[in-house]
Amino acid sequence: MKSLRHAVAIAVPAVIAAGAAVAFAVFATARRVVTPAERRNDTHILAVDTGAQTIELDRTPDTELPGRYGLFTTGTYGYVKLGAVLSVDAKKVRRKLLTQVETGARVDRDAAFSGWYYVTPSELHLPWESVLIGSPAGPCPAWLFPVAPADAASATWVIQVHGRGTTRSECLRAVPVFHALGLTTLVVSYRNDGEAPRSRGGSYALGAEEWRDVDAAIGYALRHGAERVVLMGWSMGGAIALQVAVSSDNREAIAALVLDSPVVDWRTVLRFQAREAGLREPLPAMAMGALGNLVTARLSGSEHAIAFDRLDMVARASELDAPILILHSDDDGFVPSDASHALAAARPDLVTMPTFTVARHTKLWNYDQTGWTAAITDWTKAQGLSASE
């Protein structure tokens, strides 16, 4: 009996400790899902040749991609633009610099590879102005790119929605495409993205609340001459756009959706990202379960319980009624294209999904600007939404 009591005395604290460790892991995982992410350095600058205007980076699946990209760094420059891949070996990639880097400039080693390319609206050399959208979260800044002349303004506006952990600059690549089609573009922000107002808890709702800010942008467009809108969402912006499409009182004004590397079903995405991070079931399922309950969601840093069923747009495909263009690389590496293909299979009457590969996440414009532009241009014209021929 004495030995049994001794064994129990040892085992109970161990079980409690194991349970506490699991709970900590669950809540930590859940918290990462809803906490706005900061930009993460994902490569190193190995060398800069200011004479040849070239740069060497760690070789990664992103840095070796052909095309035009950007690089966030610190020192003399906060952001530099990158061009063609000049050489690749097992460990490094040498690329052309498209930003003139002067001799003596300090460029720090740690850097973040980016598909943004453009950072400010002025880089597009198009007419634009800053506006504020009055949303339930407060005044959300937006960039408005009107077509000109004003008396030829299109009745169709494009409203662009950026993704998780980014800002409006992500969307600038698409503005010239829609401008060439004669469409006014509104590039918006939403709560907790670092530009729009912060909600009380400052957490993401994965589209379940952010859609209200985009819906307010539709109202702004309708009050300023738009008769219909095209929603374009990037990554999590795609999830937000889809929530607007099924939840908005303005849904009759939504003529179409364009989705680049979209989140169509969060559970598919989060399971994939958990596997990539080395997390195994049941931890991802437990983390999503924690976010689905109000009490444990708040312990995880979320203001709201996350209703993953409502965010599953494959399951809700029957509720969609506007044509959708999905642009998604099958080599995305961050948001798998599985749910996008599933939505296309569920609604072949609405969804057009041309094939893209290699391009990685939200870098289709960078990798294949010609194919990406043609896909949007041809589809928009086929929907009768272009104001120019």
KOLMAR-946300 format. One line per 4 residues: number of its first residue (from 1); for each residue x, y, z of N, C-alpha, C. Coordinates in steps of 0.2 Angstrom, whole numbers, plus 5000, padded with zeros to 4 digits. Layout:
NUM) X Y Z X Y Z X Y Z ~ ...
//
This chain:
1) 5004 4994 5000 5000 5000 5000 5004 5006 5000 ~ 5010 5006 5004 5014 5012 5004 5017 5013 4998 ~ 5019 5008 4994 5022 5009 4987 5017 5012 4982 ~ 5011 5010 4983 5006 5012 4979 5005 5020 4980
5) 5004 5022 4987 5004 5029 4988 5009 5033 4985 ~ 5015 5030 4986 5021 5033 4983 5021 5034 4976 ~ 5019 5029 4972 5018 5029 4965 5013 5035 4963 ~ 5007 5035 4967 5002 5040 4965 5005 5047 4966
9) 5008 5048 4972 5011 5054 4973 5016 5057 4968 ~ 5019 5052 4964 5024 5054 4959 5020 5055 4953 ~ 5015 5051 4951 5011 5051 4945 5006 5057 4944 ~ 5003 5059 4950 4998 5064 4949 5001 5071 4947
13) 5006 5073 4950 5009 5079 4948 5012 5079 4941 ~ 5014 5073 4939 5017 5072 4932 5011 5073 4927 ~ 5005 5070 4929 4999 5070 4924 4997 5078 4924 ~ 4997 5081 4930 4995 5088 4930 4999 5092 4926
17) 5006 5091 4926 5011 5095 4923 5010 5094 4915 ~ 5009 5087 4913 5008 5086 4906 5002 5089 4904 ~ 4996 5089 4908 4990 5092 4905 4991 5100 4905 ~ 4995 5103 4909 4996 5110 4909 5001 5112 4903
21) 5005 5107 4901 5009 5108 4895 5005 5108 4889 ~ 5001 5103 4889 4996 5103 4883 4992 5109 4882 ~ 4989 5111 4888 4985 5117 4888 4989 5123 4885 ~ 4995 5124 4888 4999 5129 4886 5000 5129 4878
25) 5002 5123 4876 5003 5123 4869 4997 5124 4864 ~ 4991 5122 4867 4985 5123 4863 4983 5131 4863 ~ 4984 5134 4869 4982 5141 4869 4988 5145 4865 ~ 4994 5143 4866 4999 5147 4862 4998 5146 4854
29) 4996 5140 4852 4994 5139 4845 4988 5144 4843 ~ 4983 5143 4847 4977 5147 4845 4979 5155 4845 ~ 4983 5157 4850 4985 5164 4850 4988 5166 4844 ~ 4993 5162 4841 4996 5164 4835 4991 5165 4829
33) 4986 5161 4829 4981 5162 4824 4978 5169 4824 ~ 4976 5171 4829 4972 5178 4830 4976 5184 4831 ~ 4983 5183 4833 4987 5189 4834 4989 5192 4828 ~ 4988 5198 4826 4991 5201 4820 4999 5200 4820
37) 5001 5198 4814 5008 5196 4814 5012 5202 4811 ~ 5018 5202 4814 5023 5207 4812 5027 5204 4806 ~ 5030 5208 4802 5034 5206 4797 5040 5202 4799 ~ 5041 5196 4797 5046 5192 4799 5052 5191 4794
41) 5058 5193 4796 5064 5192 4792 5065 5184 4790 ~ 5065 5183 4784 5066 5176 4781 5071 5175 4777 ~ 5076 5179 4776 5082 5178 4772 5088 5183 4775 ~ 5094 5182 4772 5099 5186 4774 5102 5189 4768
45) 5105 5195 4768 5108 5198 4763 5116 5196 4764 ~ 5118 5193 4759 5125 5190 4759 5130 5195 4756 ~ 5128 5198 4751 5133 5203 4748 5129 5208 4744 ~ 5131 5214 4743 5129 5219 4738 5135 5222 4734
49) 5134 5222 4728 5139 5224 4723 5136 5231 4720 ~ 5138 5237 4723 5135 5243 4721 5138 5245 4714 ~ 5143 5242 4711 5145 5243 4705 5141 5240 4699 ~ 5140 5233 4701 5136 5229 4696 5128 5230 4698
53) 5127 5233 4703 5120 5234 4706 5117 5227 4706 ~ 5120 5222 4710 5117 5216 4711 5117 5214 4719 ~ 5113 5209 4721 5113 5207 4728 5113 5200 4728 ~ 5116 5197 4734 5116 5190 4735 5112 5189 4741
57) 5107 5184 4741 5103 5182 4746 5104 5174 4748 ~ 5101 5172 4754 5101 5165 4755 5096 5162 4750 ~ 5097 5156 4748 5093 5153 4743 5087 5150 4747 ~ 5081 5152 4745 5075 5149 4748 5070 5148 4742
61) 5064 5144 4743 5059 5144 4738 5057 5150 4735 ~ 5057 5155 4740 5054 5162 4737 5060 5166 4734 ~ 5066 5166 4737 5071 5171 4734 5074 5168 4727 ~ 5072 5162 4725 5075 5160 4719 5069 5160 4714
65) 5064 5163 4715 5058 5164 4710 5060 5169 4705 ~ 5059 5167 4698 5060 5173 4693 5055 5178 4694 ~ 5056 5184 4692 5052 5190 4692 5054 5195 4696 ~ 5050 5200 4697 5051 5206 4701 5048 5206 4708
69) 5052 5208 4713 5050 5207 4720 5053 5213 4724 ~ 5052 5213 4730 5055 5218 4735 5058 5215 4741 ~ 5062 5219 4744 5066 5216 4750 5065 5222 4755 ~ 5062 5220 4761 5063 5224 4767 5069 5223 4771
73) 5072 5229 4772 5079 5228 4776 5079 5235 4780 ~ 5085 5235 4783 5086 5241 4788 5093 5244 4786 ~ 5094 5250 4788 5100 5253 4786 5098 5259 4782 ~ 5102 5260 4777 5101 5266 4772 5094 5266 4769
77) 5092 5260 4767 5086 5258 4764 5081 5254 4768 ~ 5075 5256 4768 5070 5252 4771 5067 5247 4766 ~ 5068 5248 4760 5065 5243 4755 5068 5244 4748 ~ 5070 5239 4745 5073 5239 4739 5070 5234 4734
81) 5070 5236 4728 5067 5232 4723 5072 5227 4719 ~ 5069 5221 4718 5074 5216 4715 5071 5214 4708 ~ 5076 5212 4704 5074 5210 4697 5076 5203 4696 ~ 5079 5202 4690 5080 5195 4687 5085 5191 4692
85) 5084 5185 4692 5089 5180 4695 5095 5179 4690 ~ 5101 5181 4693 5107 5181 4688 5111 5174 4689 ~ 5111 5171 4695 5114 5165 4696 5111 5162 4703 ~ 5112 5155 4703 5109 5151 4709 5114 5146 4710
89) 5116 5145 4717 5119 5139 4718 5116 5136 4724 ~ 5119 5131 4728 5116 5127 4733 5113 5131 4739 ~ 5117 5137 4740 5116 5141 4746 5114 5148 4745 ~ 5115 5151 4739 5113 5158 4738 5111 5159 4731
93) 5107 5165 4730 5104 5168 4724 5107 5175 4723 ~ 5109 5176 4717 5111 5183 4715 5106 5186 4710 ~ 5104 5192 4712 5098 5195 4708 5101 5202 4706 ~ 5097 5205 4701 5098 5211 4699 5095 5216 4704
97) 5098 5221 4706 5095 5227 4710 5091 5232 4705 ~ 5085 5233 4707 5081 5238 4703 5081 5245 4706 ~ 5083 5245 4713 5084 5251 4717 5091 5253 4717 ~ 5093 5259 4715 5100 5261 4714 5103 5261 4722
101) 5107 5257 4723 5111 5257 4730 5117 5260 4729 ~ 5118 5266 4733 5124 5270 4732 5130 5266 4736 ~ 5136 5268 4733 5142 5265 4737 5143 5268 4744 ~ 5144 5264 4749 5144 5267 4756 5138 5266 4759
105) 5132 5264 4756 5126 5263 4759 5127 5257 4764 ~ 5123 5258 4770 5123 5252 4774 5116 5248 4773 ~ 5117 5242 4772 5112 5237 4771 5112 5231 4776 ~ 5108 5231 4781 5109 5226 4786 5108 5219 4783
109) 5110 5214 4787 5110 5207 4785 5103 5204 4785 ~ 5099 5205 4790 5093 5202 4790 5088 5206 4786 ~ 5084 5202 4782 5079 5205 4777 5073 5201 4777 ~ 5068 5204 4774 5061 5200 4772 5060 5201 4765
113) 5059 5195 4762 5057 5195 4755 5050 5196 4754 ~ 5048 5200 4749 5041 5202 4748 5039 5202 4741 ~ 5032 5201 4740 5029 5201 4734 5026 5208 4732 ~ 5026 5212 4737 5023 5219 4737 5025 5223 4730
117) 5031 5223 4730 5035 5227 4724 5033 5235 4725 ~ 5027 5237 4724 5026 5244 4726 5024 5245 4733 ~ 5026 5251 4736 5025 5252 4743 5020 5258 4744 ~ 5021 5263 4739 5017 5269 4740 5013 5270 4733
121) 5007 5273 4734 5003 5274 4728 5006 5279 4722 ~ 5011 5283 4725 5014 5288 4720 5018 5284 4715 ~ 5020 5278 4717 5025 5274 4712 5021 5272 4706 ~ 5014 5272 4706 5011 5269 4700 5010 5275 4695
125) 5011 5281 4697 5010 5287 4692 5003 5287 4689 ~ 4998 5286 4694 4991 5287 4692 4988 5292 4697 ~ 4983 5295 4695 4979 5299 4699 4977 5295 4706 ~ 4977 5298 4711 4975 5295 4717 4974 5300 4723
129) 4970 5298 4728 4969 5302 4734 4968 5298 4740 ~ 4969 5300 4746 4968 5297 4752 4961 5299 4754 ~ 4957 5294 4756 4950 5295 4759 4950 5291 4765 ~ 4944 5292 4769 4943 5289 4775 4936 5285 4774
133) 4936 5279 4776 4929 5275 4776 4927 5275 4783 ~ 4921 5277 4784 4918 5277 4791 4915 5270 4792 ~ 4918 5266 4796 4916 5259 4797 4914 5258 4804 ~ 4911 5252 4806 4910 5251 4813 4916 5251 4818
137) 4922 5250 4815 4928 5250 4819 4930 5257 4820 ~ 4928 5262 4816 4931 5269 4816 4933 5271 4809 ~ 4936 5276 4808 4938 5279 4801 4944 5274 4799 ~ 4943 5271 4793 4948 5267 4790 4951 5270 4784
141) 4958 5271 4784 4961 5275 4778 4960 5270 4772 ~ 4960 5274 4766 4959 5270 4760 4963 5274 4754 ~ 4965 5271 4749 4967 5275 4743 4962 5274 4738 ~ 4961 5280 4735 4956 5280 4729 4959 5281 4723
145) 4959 5277 4718 4962 5278 4711 4956 5279 4706 ~ 4954 5285 4705 4948 5286 4700 4951 5286 4693 ~ 4946 5284 4689 4948 5284 4682 4947 5291 4679 ~ 4950 5293 4674 4950 5300 4671 4948 5300 4664
149) 4945 5305 4661 4942 5310 4664 4936 5309 4669 ~ 4934 5313 4673 4929 5312 4678 4922 5310 4675 ~ 4921 5314 4669 4915 5313 4666 4914 5306 4663 ~ 4920 5302 4662 4919 5296 4659 4920 5290 4665
153) 4919 5292 4671 4920 5288 4676 4915 5282 4676 ~ 4918 5276 4677 4915 5270 4677 4910 5269 4683 ~ 4904 5266 4681 4899 5264 4687 4902 5258 4691 ~ 4907 5255 4689 4910 5249 4692 4916 5251 4696
157) 4916 5250 4702 4922 5251 4706 4925 5244 4708 ~ 4931 5244 4709 4935 5238 4712 4937 5240 4719 ~ 4935 5236 4724 4937 5237 4731 4942 5231 4733 ~ 4948 5233 4734 4954 5228 4736 4955 5228 4743
161) 4956 5221 4745 4957 5220 4752 4963 5216 4753 ~ 4968 5218 4757 4974 5215 4758 4974 5209 4763 ~ 4979 5206 4764 4979 5199 4768 4982 5200 4775 ~ 4983 5195 4778 4985 5194 4785 4992 5197 4786
165) 4993 5201 4791 5000 5203 4792 5003 5208 4787 ~ 4999 5211 4783 5001 5215 4778 4997 5222 4778 ~ 4998 5226 4774 4994 5232 4773 4992 5233 4766 ~ 4989 5239 4765 4986 5241 4758 4991 5240 4753
169) 4998 5241 4754 5003 5241 4749 5003 5235 4745 ~ 5001 5229 4748 5000 5223 4745 4996 5223 4739 ~ 4991 5227 4739 4986 5227 4733 4988 5232 4727 ~ 4993 5236 4728 4995 5241 4723 4996 5238 4716
173) 4999 5231 4716 5001 5228 4710 4995 5228 4705 ~ 4989 5227 4708 4983 5226 4704 4980 5232 4701 ~ 4981 5238 4704 4978 5244 4702 4979 5246 4695 ~ 4985 5245 4692 4986 5247 4685 4981 5243 4680
177) 4980 5236 4682 4977 5232 4678 4969 5234 4678 ~ 4966 5236 4683 4960 5238 4683 4959 5245 4680 ~ 4964 5249 4681 4964 5256 4679 4964 5256 4671 ~ 4967 5251 4668 4967 5250 4661 4961 5248 4658
181) 4957 5244 4663 4950 5242 4661 4945 5248 4662 ~ 4947 5254 4664 4943 5259 4665 4939 5259 4672 ~ 4941 5255 4677 4938 5255 4683 4941 5258 4688 ~ 4937 5262 4692 4940 5265 4698 4941 5260 4704
185) 4947 5261 4707 4949 5256 4712 4950 5260 4719 ~ 4947 5256 4724 4947 5258 4731 4951 5253 4735 ~ 4957 5255 4738 4961 5250 4741 4960 5252 4749 ~ 4958 5247 4752 4955 5248 4759 4959 5245 4765
189) 4958 5248 4771 4961 5245 4777 4955 5242 4781 ~ 4957 5238 4786 4952 5235 4791 4955 5235 4798 ~ 4951 5234 4802 4952 5234 4809 4958 5230 4811 ~ 4963 5232 4815 4969 5229 4818 4974 5227 4813
193) 4974 5230 4807 4979 5229 4802 4985 5234 4803 ~ 4985 5238 4808 4991 5243 4809 4990 5249 4806 ~ 4984 5250 4801 4983 5257 4798 4976 5259 4801 ~ 4971 5254 4801 4964 5256 4803 4964 5255 4810
197) 4958 5258 4813 4958 5258 4821 4959 5251 4824 ~ 4961 5251 4830 4962 5244 4833 4955 5243 4837 ~ 4953 5237 4837 4947 5235 4841 4949 5234 4848 ~ 4945 5233 4853 4946 5233 4860 4952 5228 4861
201) 4951 5222 4858 4956 5216 4860 4962 5216 4855 ~ 4961 5220 4849 4966 5220 4844 4968 5213 4841 ~ 4963 5209 4841 4964 5202 4837 4961 5202 4831 ~ 4963 5197 4827 4960 5195 4820 4954 5191 4822
205) 4949 5192 4818 4943 5187 4818 4943 5183 4812 ~ 4948 5183 4808 4949 5179 4802 4944 5180 4796 ~ 4941 5186 4797 4936 5188 4792 4929 5189 4795 ~ 4928 5186 4800 4921 5185 4803 4919 5192 4806
209) 4923 5197 4807 4921 5204 4809 4924 5209 4804 ~ 4930 5207 4801 4933 5212 4797 4929 5214 4791 ~ 4924 5209 4789 4920 5210 4783 4916 5216 4784 ~ 4914 5218 4790 4910 5224 4791 4914 5231 4789
213) 4920 5231 4789 4924 5237 4787 4924 5237 4780 ~ 4924 5231 4776 4924 5231 4769 4917 5233 4767 ~ 4912 5230 4770 4905 5232 4768 4904 5240 4769 ~ 4907 5243 4774 4907 5250 4774 4910 5253 4768
217) 4915 5250 4765 4919 5253 4759 4914 5252 4753 ~ 4910 5247 4753 4905 5247 4748 4900 5252 4748 ~ 4898 5254 4754 4893 5259 4755 4896 5266 4753 ~ 4903 5267 4754 4906 5273 4752 4906 5273 4745
221) 4908 5268 4741 4908 5268 4734 4901 5269 4731 ~ 4896 5266 4734 4889 5267 4731 4887 5275 4732 ~ 4889 5278 4738 4887 5285 4739 4891 5290 4734 ~ 4897 5287 4731 4901 5291 4727 4901 5289 4720
225) 4896 5287 4718 4895 5286 4710 4895 5279 4708 ~ 4897 5274 4712 4897 5267 4710 4890 5264 4710 ~ 4889 5260 4705 4883 5256 4704 4884 5249 4706 ~ 4890 5246 4705 4891 5240 4707 4899 5239 4709
229) 4901 5234 4712 4908 5233 4714 4910 5226 4713 ~ 4917 5226 4712 4920 5220 4711 4925 5220 4717 ~ 4924 5214 4721 4929 5214 4727 4935 5210 4725 ~ 4941 5212 4727 4947 5208 4726 4950 5207 4732
233) 4951 5201 4734 4954 5199 4741 4961 5195 4740 ~ 4966 5197 4744 4972 5194 4744 4973 5190 4750 ~ 4974 5183 4749 4975 5179 4755 4969 5179 4760 ~ 4971 5182 4766 4965 5182 4771 4960 5188 4769
237) 4962 5192 4764 4958 5197 4761 4952 5193 4757 ~ 4954 5187 4754 4950 5183 4751 4944 5180 4755 ~ 4946 5178 4761 4941 5176 4766 4937 5182 4768 ~ 4939 5188 4769 4935 5193 4771 4930 5195 4765
241) 4933 5195 4759 4928 5196 4753 4923 5191 4752 ~ 4924 5185 4754 4919 5180 4753 4914 5181 4759 ~ 4916 5183 4765 4911 5184 4770 4907 5190 4768 ~ 4910 5195 4765 4906 5201 4763 4900 5198 4758
245) 4902 5194 4753 4898 5192 4748 4892 5188 4751 ~ 4893 5185 4756 4887 5181 4759 4883 5185 4765 ~ 4886 5190 4767 4884 5193 4773 4881 5200 4772 ~ 4883 5204 4767 4882 5211 4766 4875 5212 4764
249) 4872 5218 4767 4866 5220 4765 4867 5223 4758 ~ 4873 5225 4756 4874 5227 4749 4876 5222 4744 ~ 4874 5216 4746 4877 5210 4741 4874 5211 4734 ~ 4868 5214 4733 4866 5215 4726 4870 5219 4722
253) 4874 5223 4725 4879 5228 4722 4885 5224 4720 ~ 4887 5218 4723 4893 5215 4722 4892 5211 4715 ~ 4896 5213 4710 4895 5211 4703 4900 5205 4702 ~ 4905 5204 4706 4910 5199 4705 4915 5199 4710
257) 4919 5194 4711 4925 5193 4716 4931 5191 4712 ~ 4937 5194 4713 4943 5191 4711 4947 5190 4717 ~ 4950 5183 4718 4953 5181 4724 4960 5179 4722 ~ 4965 5182 4725 4972 5180 4724 4975 5176 4730
261) 4976 5170 4729 4979 5165 4734 4975 5165 4740 ~ 4968 5164 4740 4963 5166 4745 4963 5160 4750 ~ 4961 5162 4756 4959 5158 4761 4951 5156 4760 ~ 4950 5150 4758 4943 5149 4757 4940 5145 4763
265) 4944 5141 4766 4942 5137 4772 4948 5137 4777 ~ 4947 5141 4783 4952 5141 4788 4955 5135 4790 ~ 4951 5130 4791 4953 5124 4794 4958 5120 4790 ~ 4957 5121 4783 4962 5118 4779 4968 5121 4779
269) 4968 5128 4780 4974 5132 4780 4978 5131 4786 ~ 4975 5131 4792 4978 5130 4799 4981 5123 4800 ~ 4977 5118 4797 4980 5111 4798 4987 5111 4793 ~ 4987 5114 4788 4992 5114 4783 4998 5117 4787
273) 4997 5123 4789 5002 5127 4792 5005 5124 4799 ~ 5000 5120 4802 5003 5117 4808 5007 5111 4806 ~ 5006 5107 4801 5010 5102 4799 5017 5105 4797 ~ 5017 5111 4793 5023 5114 4791 5027 5116 4797
277) 5024 5118 4802 5028 5120 4808 5029 5114 4813 ~ 5028 5108 4811 5029 5102 4815 5025 5100 4820 ~ 5019 5103 4820 5013 5102 4825 5009 5096 4822 ~ 5008 5091 4827 5004 5086 4825 4997 5086 4828
281) 4992 5082 4825 4985 5082 4828 4986 5078 4835 ~ 4982 5079 4840 4976 5083 4839 4977 5090 4841 ~ 4984 5093 4842 4985 5100 4844 4981 5105 4839 ~ 4982 5105 4833 4978 5110 4829 4971 5109 4830
285) 4968 5103 4830 4961 5103 4831 4959 5106 4838 ~ 4963 5104 4843 4962 5107 4850 4962 5115 4850 ~ 4967 5118 4846 4968 5125 4846 4962 5128 4842 ~ 4959 5125 4837 4953 5128 4833 4947 5127 4838
289) 4947 5121 4842 4942 5120 4846 4942 5126 4852 ~ 4948 5127 4854 4948 5133 4859 4946 5139 4856 ~ 4947 5141 4850 4945 5147 4847 4937 5147 4846 ~ 4934 5141 4845 4927 5141 4844 4923 5142 4850
293) 4926 5142 4856 4922 5143 4862 4924 5150 4865 ~ 4919 5154 4867 4920 5161 4869 4925 5161 4875 ~ 4924 5157 4880 4928 5157 4886 4935 5156 4884 ~ 4937 5150 4881 4943 5148 4879 4946 5152 4873
297) 4942 5155 4869 4944 5160 4864 4947 5166 4867 ~ 4944 5169 4872 4947 5174 4876 4953 5173 4879 ~ 4954 5167 4882 4960 5165 4885 4966 5164 4880 ~ 4963 5163 4873 4968 5163 4868 4970 5170 4865
301) 4967 5175 4867 4968 5182 4865 4963 5184 4860 ~ 4958 5180 4858 4953 5182 4853 4947 5186 4857 ~ 4944 5191 4854 4938 5195 4856 4932 5190 4856 ~ 4932 5186 4850 4926 5183 4849 4927 5175 4848
305) 4922 5171 4849 4923 5164 4847 4923 5164 4839 ~ 4927 5160 4836 4928 5160 4829 4924 5154 4827 ~ 4919 5155 4823 4914 5150 4820 4917 5148 4813 ~ 4921 5143 4814 4925 5140 4808 4920 5137 4803
309) 4914 5135 4805 4909 5133 4800 4907 5138 4796 ~ 4906 5144 4798 4904 5150 4795 4909 5153 4790 ~ 4915 5151 4792 4921 5153 4787 4923 5148 4782 ~ 4919 5143 4782 4921 5137 4777 4916 5139 4771
313) 4919 5142 4766 4915 5144 4760 4915 5138 4755 ~ 4918 5133 4756 4916 5127 4752 4910 5124 4754 ~ 4909 5123 4761 4902 5121 4764 4897 5126 4762 ~ 4898 5132 4761 4893 5137 4760 4893 5140 4753
317) 4896 5135 4749 4896 5137 4742 4889 5139 4738 ~ 4884 5136 4741 4877 5137 4738 4875 5144 4739 ~ 4878 5147 4744 4876 5154 4746 4879 5159 4741 ~ 4884 5158 4737 4887 5162 4733 4883 5163 4727
321) 4883 5170 4724 4879 5171 4718 4882 5175 4713 ~ 4888 5177 4714 4892 5182 4710 4898 5178 4707 ~ 4899 5179 4700 4905 5176 4697 4912 5177 4701 ~ 4916 5172 4701 4922 5172 4705 4928 5170 4701
325) 4933 5174 4701 4940 5172 4698 4944 5171 4703 ~ 4947 5164 4703 4952 5162 4708 4959 5162 4705 ~ 4964 5165 4707 4971 5165 4705 4975 5162 4711 ~ 4977 5156 4710 4980 5152 4716 4985 5148 4713
329) 4992 5148 4715 4997 5144 4713 4996 5137 4717 ~ 4997 5132 4713 4997 5125 4716 5003 5124 4720 ~ 5008 5128 4720 5014 5128 4724 5014 5133 4729 ~ 5008 5135 4732 5008 5141 4736 5012 5141 4742
333) 5013 5135 4746 5017 5135 4751 5015 5138 4758 ~ 5010 5142 4758 5007 5145 4764 5000 5144 4765 ~ 4996 5145 4760 4989 5144 4760 4988 5139 4754 ~ 4987 5133 4755 4986 5128 4750 4980 5129 4746
337) 4981 5127 4739 4975 5128 4735 4970 5123 4735 ~ 4970 5118 4740 4965 5113 4740 4958 5116 4740 ~ 4957 5121 4745 4950 5123 4746 4948 5127 4740 ~ 4952 5131 4737 4951 5135 4731 4948 5130 4725
341) 4952 5124 4724 4949 5119 4720 4943 5116 4722 ~ 4942 5115 4728 4935 5112 4730 4930 5117 4729 ~ 4931 5124 4730 4926 5128 4729 4924 5129 4721 ~ 4929 5128 4717 4928 5128 4710 4924 5122 4708
345) 4926 5116 4711 4922 5110 4709 4915 5111 4712 ~ 4914 5114 4717 4907 5115 4720 4903 5119 4716 ~ 4906 5125 4713 4902 5130 4710 4905 5131 4703 ~ 4905 5126 4698 4908 5127 4692 4904 5132 4688
349) 4898 5134 4690 4894 5139 4686 4896 5146 4688 ~ 4900 5147 4693 4902 5153 4696 4910 5154 4695 ~ 4913 5149 4697 4920 5150 4698 4925 5148 4692 ~ 4929 5153 4690 4934 5152 4685 4941 5151 4688
353) 4945 5146 4687 4951 5145 4691 4956 5143 4686 ~ 4960 5148 4682 4965 5146 4678 4971 5142 4682 ~ 4975 5138 4679 4980 5135 4682 4987 5139 4683 ~ 4989 5140 4689 4996 5143 4690 5000 5138 4695
357) 5006 5138 4693 5011 5134 4697 5017 5138 4699 ~ 5021 5136 4703 5028 5138 4705 5028 5145 4709 ~ 5022 5149 4708 5023 5156 4710 5022 5157 4717 ~ 5021 5152 4721 5021 5153 4729 5015 5158 4731
361) 5015 5160 4737 5009 5164 4740 5009 5171 4738 ~ 5004 5173 4735 5002 5180 4733 5008 5183 4729 ~ 5011 5179 4725 5017 5181 4721 5016 5180 4713 ~ 5009 5179 4711 5008 5177 4705 5009 5183 4700
365) 5008 5189 4702 5009 5195 4698 5017 5195 4697 ~ 5021 5194 4702 5028 5194 4702 5031 5189 4697 ~ 5029 5183 4698 5031 5178 4694 5029 5178 4687 ~ 5023 5179 4686 5020 5179 4679 5015 5184 4678
369) 5018 5190 4677 5014 5196 4677 5010 5196 4671 ~ 5012 5194 4665 5009 5193 4659 5002 5189 4660 ~ 5004 5183 4662 4998 5178 4663 4993 5180 4668 ~ 4995 5183 4673 4991 5185 4679 4987 5191 4676
373) 4990 5196 4673 4986 5202 4670 4981 5199 4665 ~ 4983 5195 4660 4978 5192 4655 4972 5189 4658 ~ 4974 5185 4664 4968 5181 4667 4963 5186 4670 ~ 4965 5191 4673 4960 5196 4676 4957 5200 4670
377) 4961 5202 4665 4958 5207 4660 4953 5203 4656 ~ 4955 5197 4654 4950 5193 4649 4944 5191 4653 ~ 4945 5189 4659 4939 5187 4663 4934 5193 4665 ~ 4937 5199 4666 4933 5205 4668 4929 5207 4662
381) 4933 5207 4656 4929 5209 4650 4923 5204 4648 ~ 4925 5197 4650 4920 5192 4648 4914 5193 4653 ~ 4915 5196 4659 4909 5197 4663 4905 5204 4662 ~ 4908 5207 4656 4905 5214 4654 4906 5219 4659
385) 4911 5219 4663 4913 5224 4668 4918 5229 4666 ~ 4921 5228 4660 4926 5233 4658 4923 5239 4656 ~ 4926 5245 4657 4923 5251 4655 4927 5254 4648 ~ 4932 5250 4646 4936 5252 4641 4937 5246 4636
389) 4937 5247 4630 4938 5241 4625 4944 5243 4621
//
